[in-house]
Amino acid sequence: MTHHALLLSAPGPKTNWAGMPTYNTIIAVTAGAGLLLVVALGYQLLKPGRTITPDGWALAFGAIGFVLVVAGLHMVLTWPLAGGGFPQNNIAFGEPAVLFGVLLLAAALYLWKRGADINSANRVVHTARVTAPVSLLVFGVGLACLGIAAAGWKYTLFAAPPQEPVAGKFARWPWLETSFVSAAYLLVGVGAVLFPFMLRRPRGRAAQVIGVAWGLSGLAFFLFGALAYFTHIGLIMNTK
């Protein structure tokens, strides 16, 4: 059982939630949506003759990127979860959120300013060339996500306390939720690490692996975050 679970499993637990703002609900939903949209845009780019409306994608990426950067930066700069006994979650959720958010904002800016390029005859090759420099950062994000996944499994970081509705039912098996969240990070990491190599052959097998990895992880984070709106509110009500 993690320090988080131990903290909240004592008789009559009380938690200072006012001094410990938590953003992994909105971060999970928006990050999941962002991953799913990246996969969807990549699929459309690779479909010959498919017309893409860049303004719509710019709006979507910009909105998601803004939320991730704002919420993630607050976690990175203030470490709000440190006071509750699990500062590691500031790293595990806040820093990837900032990195992914910045990447989405960059994509939104490009689509807004140069969106017509993604409907050109050689759009796949052109997009690969434009994306090549930033792929180094994507690769680094992938390595970070692999590290978070490994730390999650080793230290059982993401186990829910027994006071949390739904997930708390499995508190006696802390590896269960830990494995779910760590597996999602693992899939994000695998896709991101493959990303620079995929740009050499955008229609190759690596693109398919990335699509599956980011699609599954995006769906996992999206649904996990949506469910967390209920479970985290319930946790607060049970421990305030």
LUMKEMAR-18585 format. One record per residue (C-alpha): x, y, z; residue number from 1. Coordinates in pm, whole numbers, plus 50000, padded with zeros to 5 digits. Layout:
<recs>
       x       y       z   seq
       X       Y       Z   NUM
...
</recs>
This chain:
<recs>
       x       y       z   seq
   50000   50000   50000     1
   50134   50345   49907     2
   50191   50638   50140     3
   49879   50789   49981     4
   49668   50492   50086     5
   49827   50476   50432     6
   49759   50844   50484     7
   49391   50805   50412     8
   49325   50466   50566     9
   49362   50566   50930    10
   49046   50578   51147    11
   48851   50898   51088    12
   49095   51041   50830    13
   49093   51413   50761    14
   49273   51569   50468    15
   49348   51937   50407    16
   49214   51943   50053    17
   49215   52324   50043    18
   49593   52315   50063    19
   49631   52028   49819    20
   49470   52105   49481    21
   49464   51803   49254    22
   49452   51825   48875    23
   49491   51469   48755    24
   49119   51458   48672    25
   49127   51735   48412    26
   49480   51644   48306    27
   49380   51283   48236    28
   49070   51379   48036    29
   49244   51642   47825    30
   49560   51434   47773    31
   49348   51138   47668    32
   49151   51354   47426    33
   49477   51498   47290    34
   49625   51154   47224    35
   49307   51037   47051    36
   49300   51349   46833    37
   49666   51311   46737    38
   49593   50956   46624    39
   49285   51071   46433    40
   49476   51349   46255    41
   49759   51113   46169    42
   49509   50868   46021    43
   49355   51141   45806    44
   49695   51262   45691    45
   49784   50915   45568    46
   49454   50868   45381    47
   49503   50974   45018    48
   49259   51238   44904    49
   49120   51306   45252    50
   49050   51678   45297    51
   49142   51813   45640    52
   49001   52130   45797    53
   49307   52272   45975    54
   49123   52544   46169    55
   48919   52285   46357    56
   49228   52089   46455    57
   49406   52409   46558    58
   49116   52498   46788    59
   49109   52150   46941    60
   49484   52127   46997    61
   49498   52483   47127    62
   49220   52431   47381    63
   49366   52103   47508    64
   49721   52236   47511    65
   49619   52543   47711    66
   49452   52335   47983    67
   49747   52097   48008    68
   50007   52373   48027    69
   49820   52575   48291    70
   49732   52281   48516    71
   50067   52111   48464    72
   50271   52425   48528    73
   50097   52484   48859    74
   50185   52130   48967    75
   50544   52163   48845    76
   50609   52503   49003    77
   50422   52468   49334    78
   50414   52093   49408    79
   50064   52108   49564    80
   50053   51734   49635    81
   50368   51735   49848    82
   50177   51836   50159    83
   49957   51529   50135    84
   50243   51283   50141    85
   50275   51193   49774    86
   50494   51457   49603    87
   50589   51205   49334    88
   50252   51263   49166    89
   50352   51622   49092    90
   50622   51477   48869    91
   50420   51187   48728    92
   50122   51401   48624    93
   50240   51761   48611    94
   50556   51739   48401    95
   50420   51517   48119    96
   50114   51745   48106    97
   50332   52052   48047    98
   50538   51881   47778    99
   50238   51740   47593   100
   50052   52069   47626   101
   50339   52268   47477   102
   50361   52024   47185   103
   49988   52058   47121   104
   50008   52439   47136   105
   50294   52431   46885   106
   50086   52208   46657   107
   49787   52442   46696   108
   49998   52743   46599   109
   50134   52565   46292   110
   49790   52448   46180   111
   49651   52798   46227   112
   49929   52969   46034   113
   50024   52704   45777   114
   49724   52474   45776   115
   49694   52470   45399   116
   50015   52268   45381   117
   49844   51957   45519   118
   49618   51941   45214   119
   49901   51962   44962   120
   49988   51677   44727   121
   50301   51582   44922   122
   50157   51649   45266   123
   50288   51330   45426   124
   50649   51398   45330   125
   50615   51768   45412   126
   50461   51703   45754   127
   50734   51451   45836   128
   51002   51707   45750   129
   50834   51982   45952   130
   50792   51752   46252   131
   51145   51608   46242   132
   51316   51869   46468   133
   51053   51851   46743   134
   51059   51470   46729   135
   51363   51483   46958   136
   51144   51632   47232   137
   50874   51372   47161   138
   51141   51102   47202   139
   51243   51256   47535   140
   50881   51263   47652   141
   50862   50895   47561   142
   51163   50811   47774   143
   51010   51008   48062   144
   50682   50816   48033   145
   50869   50485   48034   146
   51046   50599   48351   147
   50714   50691   48514   148
   50568   50352   48419   149
   50868   50172   48571   150
   50850   50381   48889   151
   50477   50318   48911   152
   50523   49941   48908   153
   50826   49943   49139   154
   50681   50173   49405   155
   50306   50108   49353   156
   50249   50478   49298   157
   49894   50489   49167   158
   49702   50269   49412   159
   49369   50410   49531   160
   49295   50445   49906   161
   49002   50246   50050   162
   48799   50568   50101   163
   48784   50627   49724   164
   48463   50502   49559   165
   48493   50229   49292   166
   48876   50211   49279   167
   48893   50188   49658   168
   48718   49851   49638   169
   49048   49715   49506   170
   49269   49883   49770   171
   49374   49542   49902   172
   49530   49477   49561   173
   49728   49800   49508   174
   49906   49656   49204   175
   49578   49657   49009   176
   49524   50030   48957   177
   49899   50080   48951   178
   49925   49837   48659   179
   49645   50014   48472   180
   49798   50361   48498   181
   50154   50239   48446   182
   50048   50044   48136   183
   49893   50361   47994   184
   50219   50549   48049   185
   50408   50258   47896   186
   50199   50276   47579   187
   50249   50653   47552   188
   50622   50602   47597   189
   50649   50328   47335   190
   50466   50543   47079   191
   50674   50852   47154   192
   51005   50665   47138   193
   50908   50523   46798   194
   50792   50860   46667   195
   51126   50991   46525   196
   51187   50659   46347   197
   50835   50658   46206   198
   50902   50990   46032   199
   51153   50815   45805   200
   50877   50586   45674   201
   50543   50749   45765   202
   50342   50469   45606   203
   50541   50186   45766   204
   50469   49950   46052   205
   50592   50198   46315   206
   50301   50431   46235   207
   50056   50147   46299   208
   50220   50063   46631   209
   50212   50428   46736   210
   49846   50458   46637   211
   49751   50154   46845   212
   49967   50255   47143   213
   49845   50615   47157   214
   49488   50517   47076   215
   49467   50268   47362   216
   49649   50492   47609   217
   49442   50793   47506   218
   49120   50601   47561   219
   49249   50473   47896   220
   49342   50820   48023   221
   49020   50971   47887   222
   48793   50719   48061   223
   49011   50709   48374   224
   48991   51087   48408   225
   48616   51093   48347   226
   48559   50828   48615   227
   48793   51013   48851   228
   48553   51307   48861   229
   48317   51082   49056   230
   48575   50887   49253   231
   48779   51191   49357   232
   48472   51387   49463   233
   48371   51083   49664   234
   48719   51060   49816   235
   48703   51425   49919   236
   48359   51378   50073   237
   48483   51074   50266   238
   48798   51241   50400   239
   48721   51610   50442   240
</recs>
